[in-house]
Amino acid sequence: QVQLVESGGGLVQPGGSLRLSCTTSGFTFSRSTMNWYRQVPGKQRELVASIAEPTYVNYAPFVKRRFTISRDDAKNTVYLQMNSLTPEDTAVYYCNKNPPLSFWGQGTQVTVSS
């Protein structure tokens, strides 16, 4: 049974930082490219960052070197370190494989506001 459990979101002031985690099970994590996505209500889900095995990473242009994606294959977990957050980063953040599974986790809400 596939599980994708995102955590680490919250309310943070502009310029602040958060570290998101996504713990997975039910598939071979170490052989999977993993992505972070985000979605704002009323808009399509968009890709934020991607990490393949071995540690090839890619970021959406809007990240502008503020975020870092990483993975721990021993823990079946992918992370997203987010720095210099702006209100435009407010969204629900999800992780998934690449290509994405039909199943999505509950996501974790990130709110950037003063």
C-alpha positions in Angstrom: 0.0 0.0 0.0 1.5 3.3 -1.1 1.8 6.0 1.5 3.0 9.6 1.0 3.0 11.5 4.3 4.1 15.2 4.1 4.9 17.2 7.2 6.7 20.3 8.3 4.5 23.0 7.0 3.2 25.9 9.0 2.9 29.7 9.3 6.1 31.6 8.8 7.0 35.3 8.3 8.4 36.5 5.0 12.1 35.8 4.8 11.7 32.8 7.1 12.5 29.1 6.6 10.8 25.8 6.8 11.9 22.2 6.2 9.3 19.9 4.7 9.5 16.1 5.0 7.8 13.4 3.0 8.0 9.9 4.3 7.0 7.2 1.9 6.2 3.5 1.7 4.8 0.9 -0.7 7.3 1.4 -3.6 11.0 1.2 -4.2 12.0 4.6 -3.0 15.7 4.3 -3.7 15.0 3.7 -7.4 12.5 6.5 -7.7 12.9 10.1 -8.8 11.0 12.1 -6.2 9.3 15.5 -6.7 7.9 18.2 -4.6 4.8 20.0 -5.9 2.7 22.8 -4.6 -0.9 23.9 -5.2 -2.8 27.1 -4.5 -6.6 26.8 -4.4 -8.0 27.4 -7.9 -4.7 26.8 -9.6 -3.0 23.8 -11.1 -0.5 21.8 -9.1 3.0 22.9 -10.1 6.4 21.2 -9.9 8.8 22.7 -7.4 11.8 20.5 -7.3 13.0 17.0 -8.4 15.7 14.7 -7.2 16.8 11.5 -9.0 19.1 8.8 -8.0 22.0 9.4 -7.9 21.5 12.9 -6.5 20.6 14.8 -9.6 18.4 17.8 -8.7 16.3 20.2 -10.6 14.3 23.2 -9.6 11.5 25.3 -11.0 12.6 28.8 -12.1 10.7 30.5 -9.3 12.8 28.7 -6.7 15.7 31.0 -7.5 18.2 29.0 -5.4 16.1 29.5 -2.2 15.1 25.8 -1.8 17.1 22.6 -1.5 15.7 19.2 -2.2 17.4 16.2 -0.6 16.7 12.6 0.1 17.5 9.8 2.6 17.1 6.5 1.0 17.6 4.6 4.3 14.5 6.4 5.6 12.5 6.5 2.4 12.1 10.2 2.9 12.5 13.3 0.7 13.0 16.8 2.1 12.6 20.3 1.0 14.5 23.0 2.8 12.9 26.4 2.0 14.6 29.6 2.8 13.8 33.3 2.1 10.1 32.5 1.9 7.7 35.0 0.3 3.9 35.2 0.4 3.9 33.8 -3.1 5.2 30.5 -1.7 2.0 30.1 0.2 0.5 26.8 -0.9 -0.1 23.2 0.0 3.0 21.2 -0.7 3.0 17.6 -1.9 5.5 15.0 -2.7 5.2 12.2 -5.3 7.2 10.1 -7.7 8.2 11.1 -11.2 6.0 10.3 -13.0 3.4 10.9 -10.3 1.3 8.1 -8.9 -2.4 8.4 -9.1 -2.4 8.5 -5.3 -1.5 11.8 -3.5 -0.9 12.4 0.2 -2.7 15.0 2.2 0.0 17.6 1.7 1.3 20.1 4.1 0.2 23.7 4.3 2.8 26.4 4.0 1.6 29.9 4.8 3.9 32.9 4.5 2.5 36.0 6.1 3.4 38.8 8.4 
